[in-house]
Amino acid sequence: MSFFIALIIIMLVWFFILAPFIRLIRISRQWRNTFADATRRARETRNPGAERKPKRPKKKIDHNVGEYVDFTETVDDRTDTAPRNDSDNSAAETESQIVDVSWEDILEK
């Protein structure tokens, strides 16, 4: 008799508590997947190929901003008469200060 009552209690718990809860979980997963598919399809129809192309970051500084200087190549006519000693790397070679540069102001356009 107690086995029969335990079986009835187990069946009632299954049918009224566990089975509806499992069905609710399955339905909510189905709804979530359906909504995700619908939003993905809507996004693809609005912007086809948007997910395949990576977005390039915007430039931080516009290419029209800044000063641009035109440089001219100058040729050095001097020749070194002293032979270089490559074995002595500890001494730094001294150079004269650059004085042949002329500055010009850039005209604004």
N, C-alpha and C positions, 0 to 999 in steps of 0.2 A: 504494500500500500504506500509506504514512504517513497519507494522508487517511482511510482506513478505520479505522486505529487511533485517530486523533484523534476521529473520529465516535463510536467505541465509548466512549472515555474521557469525552467530553462527555455521552453518554447515561447512563453509569453515575453520573456526578456528579449529573445531573439527577434520576434516579430514586431514588438512595439518600441524597442529601444535601439538595438544594434542594426537591424536591417534598414530602417529609415535613415539612420545616421550614415551608413555606408552609401545608400542611394543619394543622399544629399551631397556627400563629398564627390561622387562621380558626376552629378549634374553640374556642380559648381566648377569642376575642372573642365567640363565640356563647354560651359558658357565662357569661361576665361579663354580657352583656346579659340573659340569662335570669334570672340571680340578681338583677340590679337591678330587673327587672320584677316578680319575685316579692316582693321586699321592699317595693316601692312599693305593690303590691296589698294586701299584708298590713297595711301602715301605713294605707291608706285604709279597709280594713274595720274596723280597730280604732278609728280616729278619723275618721269621715267628715266632710269639710269642714275638716279641720285645716290643710291646706296652703293653703286659700283665704283663711282669716282670719289677719291678722297678729296676733301676740301683743302685748298691751299690757304695757308695763313695769310692774312693781310699784311702788307708792308707797314712797318711802323713809321717810316718817314717817306713822305711823298717824293717822287723822283724830280719834281719841279722845285723842291726846296734845297737850298745850298748854293755855294759858290763854286764855280768850275774855273780852273786855271788852265790856260794853254801853255804847254812847256815846249821849249825848243832844245834840240840836242846841240851841245857844244863839243867841239873836238879839242883835245889837249895836244898841242904841238910839242910840248916839252918831252924830252927823252931822259930816262934815268942813266946817268953815266957810272954810278957806283954799282958794282956787282952785288947782288943779294946773297946773303949767307942764310941758306935754308936750315942749317943745323942749329942756329941760335934762335930758338923760338921764345926765349924768355924776355927779350927786349922788345918793347912796342915801338913801332915806327911812328915818328912824329910827323905831322902834316901841318902845313901853314894854314892860317886862317883864310877862309874864302872871302875875297873882297871884290870879285868881279861880277857881282850880282846887282842888277838894277831892278828896282821895284816899280810896278805900274799899278795904278788903281783900276779896278774892273768897273766898267761903265754899266749902270743898271739899265736893263732893257724895258 
